[in-house]
Amino acid sequence: MKFLNIVLYSNSSQNNHYDSMKKMTSLYYKSFGEKVKTLYVRYDELDETNELEDELTNRKHGKQIQQINDDLIINGKESYIPGILNKTLDTFDYIISENMLDDYDYCIRTNISTIVNYDILEAELSKNPIEYYGGGRAMVLNWKACGMEDESWFGTVFVQGTSIILSKEAVKLMYSQKDKFHTEFIDDVAFAIFAKEHIPSSYPPQMIKNGLFKDIPHCIDNDNRHNIEKVKKAISLSKNNTAFYRNKCLGIHSPNRLLDLIHMKVIIEELLTNNKSYYIP
């Protein structure tokens, strides 16, 4: 089984931890060999007036895209809505136009701070294949997600954007009907609504076995200090039965990305315990 690992992120000058996350996870995903091909996808405002380099190509849809190794840089401006959804759909356009899709069994759409154990995921999908659309954690919409003006879509079951699993048949279908997505909604909700309207046989989404998705605990002692040893123990106990590790430590006003980075290093070092050839910076 082979996976196309689509990792969304933004190259924000206000948050330099993302670059470190990318370097760490890139080394980790390479440890799976040919089983996993990773594309790190972001928008950037490319200079279209310059002569295109070898790696720089104009796609049929008119967007300028640059692929350098595992980086896929799409000419555009980052935004929450519709930017995250459009970034995924632009990636579908690219991988189909480059004939990449047929080499893989599944596309996994995740983010920069989520770590996927593809050995565990492969074992699960071998036993319980996903025909079109599914994932690691299901949620039920019971609030007005960004872009919603009323409660019409309340009750929609959707896969959290950290762990969306799509068969290549689903990617082809979504690409061919990408104009039918509700781009006014937040991305993971928009995927569920698309499935509900256009792939009813795959709604509600097929979920992988309970327990394969793990939120990394925020191990804070009574003295308000972070206890890294507790995190290490939690990872050690779960590494044989977890496919998705979600890292999002919420601070007072925003996620603590430095703490997430520390957790990610612990996870990767634990998962690569038997492969000392990978040094994690």
Buried (B, 14 or more C-beta within 10 A) or exposed (E): EBBBBBBBBBBEEEBEBBEBBBEBBBBBBEBBEEBBBBBBBBBBEBEEEEEEEEEBBEBEEEBBBBBEEBBBBBBBEBEEBBBBBBBBBBBBBBBBBEEBBEEBBBBBBBBBBBBBBBBBBBBBBEEEBBEBBBBBBBEEBEEEBEBBEEEEBEEBBBBBBBBBBBBBEBBBBBBEEBEEBBBEBBBBBBBBBBBBEBBEEBBBBBBBEEEBBBEBBBBEEEEEEBBBEBBBBBBEEBBEBBBBBBBBBEEEEEBBBBBBBBBBBBBBBBBBEEEEEBEBE
